[in-house]
Amino acid sequence: MSILASWRNLKARLDEMVVRRDALVGINRRNVSFVYAHNPRSAYPEADDKLLCKALMAKHGVGLAKTLVVCDGLYAIPQTLETLRTLEHFVVKPANASGGAGIIVVGERASDGVWKKAGGTGQVTIDEIRYRLGEIVFGAFSGDLDDRAFVEERIFPHQVFQDFWSGGLCDVRVITLDALPFFAMVRVPTLESDGRANLHQGGIGLAVDIDTGLTTRAYYRGRAITHHPEGGGLLLGVQLPDWQGILDTARRAARSVRLGYLGVDVVVDQVRGPMVLEVNARPGLEIQNVHARGLAEALDIARSKQAARSSVTMTEAV
């Protein structure tokens, strides 16, 4: 190879590196260009406080799990437990926490004051729930001394998500900017993640084509995979149910709060369809590894498609 050809090859590789660098978003760029630029600090509680967020989304017709009871202090724990004693299939959550911390998912009643854990492994007692409620209101999972606990009805996911893995609740993380969905992944739990849809705790990320709702790539512990490492379920080439409904739900949720840049976590219930679990004002960047593509690149593509659709609409109107 000649010196000129070698130089051209090197230049082409450097140009490609520059393009990839600009497409990828690091934590500092995310904070400055996405979070700080689009999310006013005064509006953070609208995402961080799950009960406040649910109230705002309900006003905009967003599908949500029903809140069964709110426990806003130690004094309320006895009455909360009395309410729960006759119920089954519910979820105990902190109002202010992230990453699934503090959550207990309860299944069928086994006996008075004893329930099966969701997924069928082990049991949950009323004493464990009492202790967890105390931890939550003392801020063990959020750092807020005046945190609240609340209990929601349990969501039963669509069969497609159970096929990924039935031992936990899969959710669809949709990244939006100014209510425009532009990046999405399914987060699939594992035994390693303790049934939580959290990639940093050992969950699996599935890249989803934003136009079609097809899963295109699976990412687990730094490597690409094709099947669930524990359950064996196929992860690639799967059509997610009611994809347009999922995107519409994410849009509606994004419009319900005064935050421009969001991660909207959507689940699809067997009966009620797409529902929002929560929204995140500072969504993580692991989705880039899941897609093997940069956040900025995905946003540019989505904006170009949005502009093209607007142009066609305007032309048809004329």
Stockholm file with secondary structure:
# STOCKHOLM 1.0

chainA/1-318         MSILASWRNLKARLDEMVVRRDALVGINRRNVSFVYAHNPRSAYPEADDKLLCKALMAKHGVGLAKTLVVCDGLYAIPQTLETLRTLEHFVVKPANASGGAGIIVVGERASDGVWKKAGGTGQVTIDEIRYRLGEIVFGAFSGDLDDRAFVEERIFPHQVFQDFWSGGLCDVRVITLDALPFFAMVRVPTLESDGRANLHQGGIGLAVDIDTGLTTRAYYRGRAITHHPEGGGLLLGVQLPDWQGILDTARRAARSVRLGYLGVDVVVDQVRGPMVLEVNARPGLEIQNVHARGLAEALDIARSKQAARSSVTMTEAV
#=GR chainA/1-318 SS CCHHHHHHHHHHHHHHHHHHHHHSCCHHHIIIIIIHHHCCGGGTHHHHSHHHHHHHHHHTTCCCCCEEEEECSGGGHHHHHHHHTTCCSEEEEESSCCTTTTCEEEEEEEETTEEEETTSSSEEEHHHHHHHHHHHHTTTTTSCTTCCEEEEECCCBCHHHHHHCTTSCCEEEEEEETTEEEEEEEEECCTTTTTCCCGGGTCEEEEECTTTCBEEEEEETTEEESBCTTTCCBCSSCBCTTHHHHHHHHHHHHHTSSCSEEEEEEEEETTTEEEEEEEESSCCSHHHHHHTSCHHHHHHHHHHHHHHHHHHHHHHHC
#=GC SS_cons         CCHHHHHHHHHHHHHHHHHHHHHSCCHHHIIIIIIHHHCCGGGTHHHHSHHHHHHHHHHTTCCCCCEEEEECSGGGHHHHHHHHTTCCSEEEEESSCCTTTTCEEEEEEEETTEEEETTSSSEEEHHHHHHHHHHHHTTTTTSCTTCCEEEEECCCBCHHHHHHCTTSCCEEEEEEETTEEEEEEEEECCTTTTTCCCGGGTCEEEEECTTTCBEEEEEETTEEESBCTTTCCBCSSCBCTTHHHHHHHHHHHHHTSSCSEEEEEEEEETTTEEEEEEEESSCCSHHHHHHTSCHHHHHHHHHHHHHHHHHHHHHHHC
//
